[in-house]
Amino acid sequence: MKPPWVNVMLVLLGLVYFIFYFLINSGLKHTNL
């Protein structure tokens, strides 16, 4: 049995990863690299 905070941490990490991925894609589109 995993403690409940493990699921919360996984969700938070997923959100952070998605936000960074979106920001990097936006930055690359703006800089045309």
Secondary structure, 3 states (H helix, E strand, C coil): CCCHHHHHHHHHHHHHHHHHHHHHHHHHHHHCC
